[in-house]
């Protein structure tokens, strides 16, 4: 089969690279700049020869759309209601613009048997819907469809589903009529919103078990080359996965967010030689200088990639909350500290 993978988030890109090894299908890939730094990986991927064709799409319309409203603003009542309405209008505007976008040169949409997209809004995805193309919808984070959606968002997605029937807009979160199937890590405890969709299970960790150490290292080196990351060897190393605590209303200020993660490094991981700080892709805080023992990698560097290095063993992996932490199966200790940790540290 001939397949196209449109990768606009770090985790789906990681999944795509792993499945590309030893694939008997003809695979093409499109990488866009939804997350800052994604474009840096294009040349190393081309050099790897894992894909028949590698394309880049500069999604300027999406980047402009993304600026309207944050999670923190949505949660404020009644201001959040007006921001949500404005965001919906901007989404409709993004959808209209997507109908006439120029695809990367040489990308022939009609030539593919299957097209895989991320579970998020994007110009290319909306273009495919305009062309009435069915797609496979890939989770943007591990087991994201097992996480309960707040009532306002559940209602919003249902409204979008009905608005799609009225030809006003295209629905998101996998409920669009053009979503042929949804690809998840584990087909269990999924949200009811997608219960009528075909579910395809692909546990990438099980796929990794079939890959040799040399094959895993090919993927790891793609990232190291793209982002010039040097990993300390033969040392006691830990991993800290950050979360955008301020935008998610878990702390009152950005300074408190930095304080939380600094405290984890200095208290919970104090015996380690190095701590790799991996920011969430939505986390824009600069963590340089947070600790003399910290090695800060770009947020676009998917956390799961570190499992591919045979030279790395993690003594501890910590997060406040993260879907990626479960991928570190070989870590001596891994723990989600949760919101209780923040309350005890800052507000008790």
N, C-alpha and C positions, 0 to 999 in steps of 0.2 A: 504493500500500500504506500501511497504518497501522502505524507502528513505535514501539516504546518503547525508550528508552535509559536504563539504570540506571547512573549514573556515580558511582562511589564512590572513585575515584582520579584524580589530576590528569591523567595522560596519556590515559586513555580519554575524559575530559571534553574535552580539547583535540581529539582525533580527532573526537568527536561534533560539536563546534562547527564545525569545518572542513567536514565533510560536510553540515551543515545548510544551508549557503549554497547557494542555487539548487536545493535538493532539490525534486523533484516529488512526494515522498511527504508524508504527514501525520505529523509527528514530535512526540512527547511526550518529556519528559525527567524523570527522578527524580534528585535530588542528595541525597546523604547526608553525614553528618559523620564518616566514617571517618578522614579527614585533617583536622586542626584548621584551620579557616578556610574550608572548602568552602562553608559556608552564606553567606558574604559575597558570593558571586557570583550568588546567586539573583535579586536585584532587577535588576542590570544585564542578566542574560540575559532576564528578562521584558521589559525595555524594548527589547531588540534585536528582538523579534518573530520570532526564528528558529524558535521552536517554538509549536505550537498550545497546549499546556499545559505548565506548569513546576511540578513537585512537589518538596517537601522531606520527607525521612524521617529522623527522629531515631533512630538505631540504638543505643539504650542497651545492648541485650543484647550487641551486637558489641563495643562499647567496653569493657565489663566482661570479655568473653572475651579481648580483645587483651592485657590486663594480665598474663595467665598465661604466663610464660616469654619469654625473649628469645633471639636467635640465639647470643649469647655463652654463655648458660646451657646451651643444647642441646648445645654442643660439648664440655662438660666431662664426662668419664667418671669414675665411673658415674652421677654426679648427673644428667647429661643424659637418661639412659634414663628415670629416674623423672619428670623434668619432662615428657618427651614423652608418657608414659602419662597424666599428669595433664592435659596439654593435650588429648589425645584424648578424655578423659572430659568435659572442659569443652566440646569441640566437639559431642559427642553431646547435651549439655545445651542448647547454643545451638540445635541442630537441633530439639529438642523444643519449645522456646519459640517458634521461628519458625512453627510450625504455626498458632498462634493470634494472630499479630500483627495490629494494626490498620493497614491501608494508609492512605496519605494520602487525605483526602476527595476524591472525584471520580475516583480512579484505578480504572478498570475493566479488570482484567487480561484478561478474556475478549474484549475488543474489538480486540486487536492481532493483526496478521498475523505479526509477528516481534518478539521481545523480545531485546535485547542486554544482557548482564551482564558485569562485570569478572571476571578470572580470580583470584578470591579468595573467601574465605568471607564471607557476609553474611546478615542475617536475611531480606531480601527474596528473595535468590537461593534460600535454603532453603525459603522459603514457596512459591516457584514450583515447586520440586521436589515439595513436599508436594501441590501441585495438579496434579502430573504435566504441567507445562508444559515444552515443549522451548524451549531458549534458544540464542542464538549467544554464544559465549564469546570475549570480546575481551581480547587481551593487555594487561596493565597497564603494560608498559614496552616500548619498541621492541625487537622481535626477541627477546623474553624466552624464547621457545621454541627458540632456537638455543643457549642456554646450558646446558651439561652439568649435570645434577643429581647431587649427591653420592649415593653408594650408599644411605645410611640413608633419604634422602627417596624415592629410587626404590622401595625396598622398601616404604616406608610407603604410597605412593600405590597400589601394586599390591595391598597388603593392603586398603586402603580400597575398591578396586574389587570385591574378592571379598566384603567385608562388605556392600557395597551389594546384591549379589545375594542375600544372606541377610536383607535388609531391616533391617539393624542401623544403617546410616548411609548418607549420600550422599557419594560420592567427589568429590575435589577435583582441581584442576589439569587440568580438561578431560576427565577419563576417565569422568565420570558418564554413565549411559545417557540422561539428559535433556539432555545437550549435543548439540544437533543439528549444530553446526558450530563451528569455531574460526577466528576472524579474526586474521590475522597481517599484519605488514608485508611480509615476503618468504617465499614458500613454498619454502624451500630449507634444507637442513641442520637440519631440525627433529628434536627428540628423539624416540626410538622410542616413547615412552609414548603419543603421540597419533597414531601412524601409521595407525590404522584409522578416524580421524575425517575427516569432510569438512573440507577446509581452504579458507578463503576469503582471498584475498590482497587487501589494500588498502594500498598504499603512499601514505601521506598526503602525502608530499612531491610525488608525481606529481599528486595531487588539487590541491595548492596551485598547481602550475604553470598550472592552468586558472582560477585566481582572479585578479581584478584587484587592484591595490595598494589600492584603496579598500575592497574586500571584505575583504582581509586586515586592514586597519586597524580595521574594525568589531570583529573578534575581539580585536585587541590592546587596543583601548580598553575593552572589557568588563572585562579583567583590571586595567588601570590604574585604572579607576573603582572596582572592587571592593576593591582592595588599596592604593589611594592611592599608587601607585608613580610617582615622577618620574624619568625617565631623562635623563641629561646628553646634550645635543646638541652636535655639532661638536667633539667631543673624541676622543682616542684611548682607546678602551674595550675592555676584556677581559671574559671570562666565566670564573668559577671554579665548577665543579660539584662540590659536596661529596659525600662518602660517609660513612656511619656507621662510621668506621674502628674505633672502640672495640667496638661491638656485633658487628662482623664479625671481631673478633680480629686485626686488622691492627696495632693498637697496644696498649700495656699500660695506658694511662690516658687519660682524657678530655682531660687537659692536653696530652698528646702529640698527640692528634687536632687540637686547636686549633693547636699548634705547626707541624704539617705544613702546614696550609692557610695559616697566616701566612707561612711560609717561601716557599711558592709565589708569594704576592702580592708579597713584598718582593724576591725574587731572580729568579724566572722572568718576572715581569710588571712589573718596576721602572720601565720606561720609559713605562708607560701613565698617562694622567691619572686614569682611574677603572677600578675592577674591580667588576663586578656579581657578588656572591656569592649563588649559588643553592643553598640547602641541599636535599639529598635529602628527600623527604617523611617518611622514617623518622628523619631526623637531627634530634634535638631540641636540639642545642647552640645556645647564643646566640652569634652571631658579631658582634654589635654591638661596635664599637670594635676590631675585629681589625686595621684599618688606617685611616688618615685618608683613604685613597683608595677605600675600600670602600663600595659601595652594596648593602646587604643586603636581599634581597627574601624574602617568605615562601616556605617550602618547598612550599606548595600552588600556587604560581605555576609552572606547567609551563614547563620550560626552553625547549621548542620555540616557545613563544609569542613569544620575542624575535626569531625569524626573520620575524615578520609585520610588524615595524616598518620602514618604508622610510627612517626617519631614523637607524637604528642600523646600524653596521658594526663588526664585531668584529675587532680586530687579532689577538687570541689567545684561544683557548678551551682551558682546561686542566681535567683531572680526574685523579684517581688511577685510577678506572675508572668508566665510565658508558655506558649504552646511548643516552643522549640526545645525546652529543657528536657523533654522526654526522649529526645533523640540521642542524648548522651548516655547510652546504655553501658558504656565501659567506665564511666566516672566512678571514683571511689565513693563519692557522696554528692547527691544533687538534691536541691531543696527549693521550693517556692515559699518564700517567707510570708507573703500575703500582706493584706492591708493592716492586720493586727500589729505587725512589726513597725509600720510607719506610725501608727497611733501611739505605741509605747515609746518610740524614739522621740517623737516631736511633741506630742500633745498630752502625755501622762504626767 
